[in-house]
Amino acid sequence: MADGCLNTAVDDGNRGLWLALVAGSTLTSRVRLEYVYAFVDPDATLGAYPADDFFWTTGWQGHKADLGVGIGSHVALHAVGSFQRFKDSPRILERDNWVRRLRLEVRLKS
């Protein structure tokens, strides 16, 4: 999957890109792997839109990986790791600070 945007109303900080790759499914097989890369400038979309979604107003870059394993007919365990930075933060020292997160999820399938 690929999503992109270009806000032609401004000349700078106007691009957004979201790429995702998924292999497998815990519904039809035991393993699912997902990778996402995103690069979003603070003015990538029109000013009215980002009120609904902070991702499109903060100017950030990130990676996410999700490894899911089915452990039964209705249960899957997922390890989700993300690595992101707010590249256009008003605090200059924060712009190169990569935030690392790891979470474990139990997902119930219907």
Contact map, one row per residue, 1 for C-alpha under 8 A:
11100000000000000011100000000000000000000000000000000000000000000000000000000000000000000000000000000000000000
11110000000000001111000000000000000000000000000000000000000000000000000000000000000000000000000000000000000000
11111000000000001110000000000000000000000000000000000000000000000000000000000000000000000000000000000000000000
01111100000000111100000000000000000000000000000000000000000000000000000000000000000000000000000000000000000000
00111110000000111000000000000000000000000001100000000000000000000000000000000000000000000000000000000000000000
00011111000001110000000000000000000000000001100000000000000000000000000000000000000000000000000000000000000000
00001111110001100000000000000000000000000011110000000000000000000000000000000000000000000000000000000000000000
00000111111001000000000000000000000000000000000000000000000000000000000000000000000000000000000000000000000000
00000011111000000000000000000000000000000000000000000000000000000000000000000000000000000000000000000000000000
00000011111111000000000000000000000000000010000000000000000000000000000000000000000000000000000000000000000000
00000001111111000000000000000000000000000000000000000000000000000000000000000000000000000000000000000000000000
00000000011111000000000000000000000000000010000000000000000000000000000000000000000000000000000000000000000000
00000000011111100000000000000000000000001111000000000000000000000000000000000000000000000000000000000000000000
00000111011111110000000000000000000000001111100000000000000000000000000000000000000000000000000000000000000000
00011110000011111000000000000000000000111011000000000000000000000000000000000000000000000000000000000000000000
00011100000001111100000000000000000001111001000000000000000000000000000000000000000000000000000000000000000000
01111000000000111110000000000000000001110000000000000000000000000000000000000000000000000000000000000000000000
01110000000000011111000000000000000111100000000000000000000000000000000000000000000000000000000000000000000000
11100000000000001111100000000000000111000000000000000000000000000000000000000000000000000000000000000000000000
11000000000000000111110000000000011110000000000000000000000000000000000000000000000000000000000000000000000000
10000000000000000011111000000000011100000000000000000000000000000000000000000000000000000000000000000000000000
00000000000000000001111100000001111000000000000000000000000000000000000000000000000000000000000000000000000000
00000000000000000000111110000001110000000000000000000000000000000000000000000000000000000000000000000000000000
00000000000000000000011111011011100000000000000000000000000000000000000000000000000000000000000000000000000000
00000000000000000000001111111111100000000000000000000000000000000000000000000000000000000000000000000000000000
00000000000000000000000111111111000000000000000000000000000000000001110000010000000000000000000000000000000000
00000000000000000000000011111100000000000000000000000000000000000000010000000000000000000000000000000000000010
00000000000000000000000111111100000000000000000000000000000000000000000000000000000000000000000000000000000000
00000000000000000000000111111111000000000000000000000000000000000000010000000000000000000000000000000000000000
00000000000000000000000011111111000000000000000000000000000000000000111000000000000000000000000000000000000000
00000000000000000000000111001111100000000000000000000000000000000011110000000000000000000000000000000000000000
00000000000000000000011111001111110000000000000000000000000000000111100000000000000000000000000000000000000000
00000000000000000000011110000011111000000000000000000000000000001111000000000000000000000000000000000000000000
00000000000000000001111000000001111100000000000000000000000000011110000000000000000000000000000000000000000000
00000000000000000001110000000000111110000000000000000000000000111100000000000000000000000000000000000000000000
00000000000000000111100000000000011111000000000000000000000000111000000000000000000000000000000000000000000000
00000000000000000111000000000000001111100000000000000000000011110000000000000000000000000000000000000000000000
00000000000000011110000000000000000111110000000000000000000111100000000000000000000000000000000000000000000000
00000000000000111100000000000000000011111000000000000000001111000000000000000000000000000000000000000000000000
00000000000000111000000000000000000001111101000000000011011110000000000000000000000000000000000000000000000000
00000000000011110000000000000000000000111111000000000001111100000000000000000000000000010000000000000000000000
00000000000011000000000000000000000000011111100000000001111100000000000000000000000000010000000000000000000000
00000010010111100000000000000000000000001111111000000001101000000000000000000000000000000000000000000000000000
00001110000011110000000000000000000000011111110000000001100000000000000000000000000000000000000000000000000000
00001110000001000000000000000000000000000111111011000001000000000000000000000000000000000000000000000000000000
00000010000000000000000000000000000000000011111111000000000000000000000000000000000000000000000000000000000000
00000000000000000000000000000000000000000010111111100000000000000000000000000000000000000000000000000000000000
00000000000000000000000000000000000000000000011111100000000000000000000000000000000000000000000000000000000000
00000000000000000000000000000000000000000000111111111000000000000000000000000000000000000000000000000000000000
00000000000000000000000000000000000000000000111111111111100000000000000000000000000000000000000000000000000000
00000000000000000000000000000000000000000000001111111100000000000000000000000000000000000000000000000000000000
00000000000000000000000000000000000000000000000011111100000000000000000000000000000000000000000000000000000000
00000000000000000000000000000000000000000000000011111111100000000000000000000000000000000000000000000000000000
00000000000000000000000000000000000000000000000001111111110000000000000000000000000000000000000000000000000000
00000000000000000000000000000000000000010000000001001111111100000000000000000000000000000000000000000000000000
00000000000000000000000000000000000000011111100001001111111000000000000000000000000000000000000000000000000000
00000000000000000000000000000000000000001111000001001111111000000000000000000000000000000000000000000000000000
00000000000000000000000000000000000000011100000000000111111100000000000000000000000001011000000000000000000000
00000000000000000000000000000000000000111110000000000011111110000000000000000000000001111000000000000000000000
00000000000000000000000000000000000001111100000000000010011111000000000000000000000111110000000000000000000000
00000000000000000000000000000000000011110000000000000000001111100000000000000000000111100000000000000000000000
00000000000000000000000000000000000011100000000000000000000111110000000000000000011110000000000000000000000000
00000000000000000000000000000000001111000000000000000000000011111000000000000000011100000000000000000000000000
00000000000000000000000000000000011110000000000000000000000001111100000000000001111000000000000000000000000000
00000000000000000000000000000000111100000000000000000000000000111110000000000001110000000000000000000000000000
00000000000000000000000000000001111000000000000000000000000000011111000000000111100000000000000000000000000000
00000000000000000000000000000011110000000000000000000000000000001111100000000111000000000000000000000000000000
00000000000000000000000001000011100000000000000000000000000000000111110000011110000000000000000000000000000000
00000000000000000000000001000111000000000000000000000000000000000011111000011100000000000000000000000000000000
00000000000000000000000001101110000000000000000000000000000000000001111111111000000000000000000000000000000000
00000000000000000000000000000100000000000000000000000000000000000000111111111000000000000000000000000000000000
00000000000000000000000000000000000000000000000000000000000000000000011111110000000000000000000000000000000000
00000000000000000000000000000000000000000000000000000000000000000000011111100000000000000000000000000000000010
00000000000000000000000000000000000000000000000000000000000000000000011111110000000000000000000000000000000111
00000000000000000000000000000000000000000000000000000000000000000000011111111000000000000000000000000000011110
00000000000000000000000001000000000000000000000000000000000000000001111101111100000000000000000000000000011110
00000000000000000000000000000000000000000000000000000000000000000001111000111110000000000000000000000001111000
00000000000000000000000000000000000000000000000000000000000000000111100000011111000000000000000000000001111000
00000000000000000000000000000000000000000000000000000000000000000111000000001111100000000000000000000111100000
00000000000000000000000000000000000000000000000000000000000000011110000000000111110000000000000000000111100000
00000000000000000000000000000000000000000000000000000000000000011100000000000011111000000000000000011110000000
00000000000000000000000000000000000000000000000000000000000001111000000000000001111100000000000000111100000000
00000000000000000000000000000000000000000000000000000000000001110000000000000000111110000000000001111000000000
00000000000000000000000000000000000000000000000000000000000111100000000000000000011111000000000001110000000000
00000000000000000000000000000000000000000000000000000000000111000000000000000000001111100000001111100000000000
00000000000000000000000000000000000000000000000000000000011110000000000000000000000111111000011111000000000000
00000000000000000000000000000000000000000000000000000000001110000000000000000000000011111000011100000000000000
00000000000000000000000000000000000000001100000000000000011100000000000000000000000001111100001000000000000000
00000000000000000000000000000000000000000000000000000000011000000000000000000000000001111111011000000000000000
00000000000000000000000000000000000000000000000000000000000000000000000000000000000000011111000000000000000000
00000000000000000000000000000000000000000000000000000000000000000000000000000000000000001111111000000000000000
00000000000000000000000000000000000000000000000000000000000000000000000000000000000000001111111000000000000000
00000000000000000000000000000000000000000000000000000000000000000000000000000000000000000011111110000000000000
00000000000000000000000000000000000000000000000000000000000000000000000000000000000001101011111110000000000000
00000000000000000000000000000000000000000000000000000000000000000000000000000000000011111011111110000000000000
00000000000000000000000000000000000000000000000000000000000000000000000000000000000011100000111111000000000000
00000000000000000000000000000000000000000000000000000000000000000000000000000000000011000000111111100000000000
00000000000000000000000000000000000000000000000000000000000000000000000000000000001111000000000111110000000000
00000000000000000000000000000000000000000000000000000000000000000000000000000000011110000000000011111000000000
00000000000000000000000000000000000000000000000000000000000000000000000000000000111100000000000001111100000000
00000000000000000000000000000000000000000000000000000000000000000000000000000000111000000000000000111110000000
00000000000000000000000000000000000000000000000000000000000000000000000000000011110000000000000000011111000000
00000000000000000000000000000000000000000000000000000000000000000000000000000011100000000000000000001111100000
00000000000000000000000000000000000000000000000000000000000000000000000000001111000000000000000000000111110000
00000000000000000000000000000000000000000000000000000000000000000000000000001111000000000000000000000011111000
00000000000000000000000000000000000000000000000000000000000000000000000000111100000000000000000000000001111100
00000000000000000000000000000000000000000000000000000000000000000000000000111100000000000000000000000000111110
00000000000000000000000000000000000000000000000000000000000000000000000001110000000000000000000000000000011111
00000000000000000000000000100000000000000000000000000000000000000000000011110000000000000000000000000000001111
00000000000000000000000000000000000000000000000000000000000000000000000001000000000000000000000000000000000111
